[in-house]
Amino acid sequence: MEAIDIEKKQWWRKRRFHYNKGLVIAGITAFMLYAILGSLLIAPYDFDFEITLFTIVFQGIGYLFMMGVANLFYNLGYAIDKQYNTTNSEGFRISLYKKGYWFSFWLPFLIPVMVVIVYFVQYAGKPVPVILP
């Protein structure tokens, strides 16, 4: 392995903690937004919508698994850098990192967005069902 390749690998390795910290922040924030929007928009119409300790733990484990998948894709950053950054441009590397970071950061927010879409497609404009005792 050439010295430049080792330098590139170390550059990506140094930023992995920052990347994972962003994923944790995004995941927690997206889940909180999902819980708030789901409770406000979906729960009044769909009585099966619930957030329990079990669902929180289950979704947390699922998110940890997806963080592992995201870290596999993070390795693509180094592979693309090695393959296409033939001039060893720092600007190329930073741009590639930022694009991957922000894509990964915003991806979990698709779930709360889908909650809003479901609300508008299925429930908007319909009266809230009343449960009689």
N, C-alpha and C positions, 0 to 999 in steps of 0.2 A: 504494500500500500504506500502510495506516495505521501510526502509530507503535506502537500496541499489537501489531499483527501482526508488525512488525519485532522488537519486544522478545520476542515468543513464539518467533519463528524463531531469534533469537540464543540464547535459553534452551535450546532443543533442540540447537542446534549445539554449545554449550559442553559438553554431556553425551555427545556421540557418542563421544569418545575413551574415556570410562569404560565405555560400553556395549560398544565393540569390545574393550577389555581384558578385560571379563567373558566375552565370547564366546571369546576366545583361551584363557583359563584353563579355561573349561568344556570346550572342545574337546579340549585336551591331557589334562585330567583324565579325561574320558569315554573317550578313546582308550586311555589307560593302564588304566583299569578294564576296558574291553572286552578288551584284550590279556591281562590277568591272568585274568579270568573265563573267557574263551574257551580259554586254555591249560589251565586247571584243570578246567573242566567239559565242554567240547566236544571238545578235541583228543584225549583218550584214546579217544573213541568214533568220531570222524570224522577219518580220516587226511588228508582234504583241507583241514582247517583249518590254516592256516599264516599266520604274520606274517613277511613278508620286507621288505627295503628297498623293493622295488617297491610292495608293498601299502601301506606306510607313506606313501610319496610320493604314490601314487594317492589314498589317502584324505585326505591333507593337502590336495591340490589340490581334491578334492571339497568338503572342509570350507571352504576359502577361497571357493569358488563359493557355498556355502550362506551364508557370512557376508555376501556381497554381496546375496543375497536377503533376509537378515535386515535389512540396512541399508535396503533398499527398504521393508520393513515398518516400520522405525524412522521413516521419513518419515510414516507414518500417524499417529504420535503427534502430530506438529505439526498435521496435517490435522484430527484429532479435536479437538485443543486449540483450534484456530482456529474450528471449526464449533460445538462444544458448550460451550466455556468462555466464555460470553458475559459473565460478570462478571469475567473475568480473574483467577480464583481461583488463587493459588499452590498451595493444598492440592490442588485438582483436578489441576493439572499434575504435581505431585510424585507423587500417587497413580497417575496414568496412566503416568508414567515407570517407577515401581517395578513395577507389574504387568507391563508390557512387558519390562522388564529381566529379572525373575525367570522369566517364561515362556521367554524366549529363552535364559537361562542354563541352565535345567533341561532344555530340549528335547534337547540332545545325549545326555543320560543315558538316553534311551529305548533306545539301542542296547545298552548293557550290561544294561539290564533285559530286553530281548528275548533276550539270550544266556541269562540265568537261566531265562526262560520256556521257551525251546527245550530247555534241559537237563531241566527238570522234565517237559515234555510228551513228549520223545522218549527220554531216556536214564536218568532217575532209576530206580533199582531194578534196572537191567540190569547184568549183569556186564561188566567192561571186557574187550574182545576182546584175545586174546593172539596176538602174531605169532610164529610159529615160524620158526627159521632155515632 
